[in-house]
Amino acid sequence: MASARENDPVIVVGSGIAGGLLALAAAETGPVVMITKEALGDGSTRRAQGGIAAAIDGHDSVEAHIADTLAAGAGLCDHEAVTRICREGPDQVTALLARGVHFDRRDGRLRLAREGAHSAARVVHAGGDATGAHIVGALSTALRRDPRIELAEGERALEVIVRDGRVVGLRSEDADGRERTRAARAVALAAGGMGQLYTRTTNPLGATADGPALAARAGAALADLELVQFHPTALALGDGPLALVSEAVRGEGAILRDAAGHRFMPDEHPMAELGPRDVVARAIARHAAELGADVTLDLRHLDADAMRRRFPTVAALCAEHGLDLARDPIPVTPAAHYAIGGALTDMAGRTTLPGLFAVGECAATGAHGANRLASNGLLEAAVLAAGAAEALDEGLDDWPDGPVAHAAPVPAVAGGAPEAREAIQAAMWRGVGVERDAQGLAQAARDLAQINAGTDHPTDNLLLIARLAAAAAKMRTESRGAHFRRDHPKADPRQTRRIAWVGDEPLILPHAITRRPRVLAMEAA
Ligand SMILES: Cc1cc2nc3c(=O)[nH]c(=O)nc-3n(C[C@H](O)[C@H](O)[C@H](O)COP(=O)(O)OP(=O)(O)OC[C@H]3O[C@@H](n4cnc5c(N)ncnc54)[C@H](O)[C@@H]3O)c2cc1C
């Protein structure tokens, strides 16, 4: 393939909030191809309930949003990235309104919910608890209407093609198994999360770490892979991706009780049920293990009709299992929910490889530090999509710090038959889960090393990222944010820094890396 030309399209991989917003914005300045491996909009975005955090209320401030984000991030936040997402929050909400997302209102004003570890009510939502479905609905309509965007649904990205140190195209496979190679001016990975690394997850089946795996194989740096956020309250009923019982339910006053009926959270954290997600997740896991039965969420003291109206999605999910959200104790469990790590980027989504962008959950900007504040995920995705569109518009010639040698592409690992997926998930859940220790991590590394078969791509991607995540978790011999080590239960100030990967070589990064990821990565090496 010849090297990329100015009039080649930008290829966006994925059609959630990040891919959707980026494709629509990039189409203003040139041709766009959107490749998405399932139907348009099938990803985590569609499942988002709570909403988007933005300091809109007169009693709130951007400074308070920044302070809450930094506190949740436990010392690993990139301050510039945090400032950027919090400052841009109100504008991004306005932009989504302009794209046709009807956020909920009361008396003409946007309704704001309060969620865990937020010091103010600042989460805008749509359809009560159906925020993501409303966002995806509006974006998908706009994407289908835009003649400048070529949509390739049911097509899976397999490989980012690199020539002379920059991206020139993408190899993919359509629903009939036919391979296709397209030239590209730039490739933007918007491929979502990696919840399928774990047995219990709220993520859809397609959340198979394709974004970071494609980036790593092309030679771009990854970061923060040990930092996986577990949602404390997935519905502990049914198979497959677990339904989420949104944090907003606790925000409205729901109480967590152990099997003996004891309300335990006030003993665990001053903010009780609204404490940081990692604290709540660990407390639930511990109390469930101690009594050998699920913890339940109790809404019986709240206005039943108001609760069913406010949380129609959760109420319907409970009803599918014969439970009344407002009247029955609801069994809940922690589940892998959000990947803080991914391809290392700046706030324009630029990875360390010229021409390769990563936006949304598959990017690691440092905005979440060691623990994401609730509803900052959709916000970060929207901010990154806008930043990437701007960078594409400005042109790709002055990639930060210019082209320098990057890692040799990581070869596909010898592993990945579909049946290997369960073995990967079990090894990760046991050893690299809510609580970790040296012994469990060593066992996980041994288990993962033995998984070996075929070249099935999604599973192959899971295996590559699982091995790096287990290695990163072993390196971080402290507890911080979402990463909890039973054998090192305290934070170690000397480890207030991020762990990045170039190929399978770890790099220790200072945390202020937003503007110049490439050079700092090379210096750190
Ligand atoms: C149940 C649930 C509830 C949540 N609630 C909230 C919330 O209230 N607020 C909040 O801020 N965050 C929430 N989150 C997190 C947030 O929804 C996600 O981080 C965000 O939606 C990710 O958006 P995205 O565009 O990066 O990825 P996604 O929406 O996951 O989209 C990824 C896209 O990439 C495609 N794809 C993947 N691999 C390939 C490939 N190889 N080739 C082609 N296409 C590919 C997928 O098919 C999909 O279209 C929630 C997450 C879950 C799972």
The ligand as an SDF file (V2000), in Angstrom:
LIG
                    3D

 53 58  0  0  0  0  0  0  0  0999 V2000
  -23.4940   -0.8740   32.1110 C   0  0  0  0  0  0  0  0  0  0  0  0
  -22.6290    0.3500   31.9980 C   0  0  0  0  0  0  0  0  0  0  0  0
  -23.0510    1.5570   32.5240 C   0  0  0  0  0  0  0  0  0  0  0  0
  -22.2610    2.6980   32.4360 C   0  0  0  0  0  0  0  0  0  0  0  0
  -22.7250    3.8920   32.9160 N   0  0  0  0  0  0  0  0  0  0  0  0
  -21.9840    5.0110   32.7540 C   0  0  0  0  0  0  0  0  0  0  0  0
  -22.4840    6.2860   33.1340 C   0  0  0  0  0  0  0  0  0  0  0  0
  -23.6100    6.4110   33.5930 O   0  0  0  0  0  0  0  0  0  0  0  0
  -21.6750    7.3740   32.9600 N   0  0  0  0  0  0  0  0  0  0  0  0
  -20.4190    7.2810   32.4350 C   0  0  0  0  0  0  0  0  0  0  0  0
  -19.7370    8.2910   32.3060 O   0  0  0  0  0  0  0  0  0  0  0  0
  -19.9380    6.0840   32.0490 N   0  0  0  0  0  0  0  0  0  0  0  0
  -20.6890    4.9600   32.1770 C   0  0  0  0  0  0  0  0  0  0  0  0
  -20.1980    3.7650   31.7580 N   0  0  0  0  0  0  0  0  0  0  0  0
  -18.9360    3.7550   31.0370 C   0  0  0  0  0  0  0  0  0  0  0  0
  -19.1830    4.3240   29.6380 C   0  0  0  0  0  0  0  0  0  0  0  0
  -20.4530    3.9150   29.1950 O   0  0  0  0  0  0  0  0  0  0  0  0
  -18.1350    3.8480   28.6680 C   0  0  0  0  0  0  0  0  0  0  0  0
  -16.8590    4.1030   29.1640 O   0  0  0  0  0  0  0  0  0  0  0  0
  -18.3020    4.5890   27.3400 C   0  0  0  0  0  0  0  0  0  0  0  0
  -19.6140    4.4410   26.8710 O   0  0  0  0  0  0  0  0  0  0  0  0
  -17.3370    4.0420   26.3400 C   0  0  0  0  0  0  0  0  0  0  0  0
  -17.6240    4.6440   25.1190 O   0  0  0  0  0  0  0  0  0  0  0  0
  -16.7350    4.2800   23.8850 P   0  0  0  0  0  0  0  0  0  0  0  0
  -17.2870    5.0370   22.7310 O   0  0  0  0  0  0  0  0  0  0  0  0
  -15.3140    4.4360   24.2260 O   0  0  0  0  0  0  0  0  0  0  0  0
  -16.9500    2.6900   23.6740 O   0  0  0  0  0  0  0  0  0  0  0  0
  -18.2550    1.8090   23.4190 P   0  0  0  0  0  0  0  0  0  0  0  0
  -19.5120    2.5380   23.5970 O   0  0  0  0  0  0  0  0  0  0  0  0
  -18.0610    0.5520   24.2030 O   0  0  0  0  0  0  0  0  0  0  0  0
  -18.1450    1.4680   21.8830 O   0  0  0  0  0  0  0  0  0  0  0  0
  -17.1070    0.6510   21.3840 C   0  0  0  0  0  0  0  0  0  0  0  0
  -17.3800    0.4080   19.9350 C   0  0  0  0  0  0  0  0  0  0  0  0
  -16.2500   -0.2040   19.3220 O   0  0  0  0  0  0  0  0  0  0  0  0
  -16.6880   -1.3110   18.5360 C   0  0  0  0  0  0  0  0  0  0  0  0
  -15.5330   -2.2100   18.3810 N   0  0  0  0  0  0  0  0  0  0  0  0
  -14.8070   -2.7940   19.3590 C   0  0  0  0  0  0  0  0  0  0  0  0
  -13.7880   -3.5160   18.8040 N   0  0  0  0  0  0  0  0  0  0  0  0
  -13.8840   -3.3540   17.4670 C   0  0  0  0  0  0  0  0  0  0  0  0
  -13.1430   -3.8520   16.3530 C   0  0  0  0  0  0  0  0  0  0  0  0
  -12.0750   -4.6690   16.5000 N   0  0  0  0  0  0  0  0  0  0  0  0
  -13.5410   -3.5020   15.1060 N   0  0  0  0  0  0  0  0  0  0  0  0
  -14.6220   -2.6940   14.9200 C   0  0  0  0  0  0  0  0  0  0  0  0
  -15.3670   -2.2010   15.9330 N   0  0  0  0  0  0  0  0  0  0  0  0
  -14.9910   -2.5300   17.1840 C   0  0  0  0  0  0  0  0  0  0  0  0
  -17.8660   -1.8380   19.3060 C   0  0  0  0  0  0  0  0  0  0  0  0
  -18.6800   -2.6860   18.5300 O   0  0  0  0  0  0  0  0  0  0  0  0
  -18.5500   -0.5320   19.6760 C   0  0  0  0  0  0  0  0  0  0  0  0
  -19.2720   -0.0160   18.5990 O   0  0  0  0  0  0  0  0  0  0  0  0
  -20.9830    2.6060   31.8370 C   0  0  0  0  0  0  0  0  0  0  0  0
  -20.5470    1.4000   31.3150 C   0  0  0  0  0  0  0  0  0  0  0  0
  -21.3640    0.2670   31.3790 C   0  0  0  0  0  0  0  0  0  0  0  0
  -20.8640   -1.0300   30.8020 C   0  0  0  0  0  0  0  0  0  0  0  0
  1  2  1  0
  2  3  1  0
  2 52  2  0
  3  4  2  0
  4  5  1  0
  4 50  1  0
  5  6  2  0
  6  7  1  0
  6 13  1  0
  7  8  2  0
  7  9  1  0
  9 10  1  0
 10 11  2  0
 10 12  1  0
 12 13  2  0
 13 14  1  0
 14 15  1  0
 14 50  1  0
 15 16  1  0
 16 17  1  0
 16 18  1  0
 18 19  1  0
 18 20  1  0
 20 21  1  0
 20 22  1  0
 22 23  1  0
 23 24  1  0
 24 25  2  0
 24 26  1  0
 24 27  1  0
 27 28  1  0
 28 29  2  0
 28 30  1  0
 28 31  1  0
 31 32  1  0
 32 33  1  0
 33 34  1  0
 33 48  1  0
 34 35  1  0
 35 36  1  0
 35 46  1  0
 36 37  1  0
 36 45  1  0
 37 38  2  0
 38 39  1  0
 39 40  1  0
 39 45  2  0
 40 41  1  0
 40 42  2  0
 42 43  1  0
 43 44  2  0
 44 45  1  0
 46 47  1  0
 46 48  1  0
 48 49  1  0
 50 51  2  0
 51 52  1  0
 52 53  1  0
M  END
$$$$
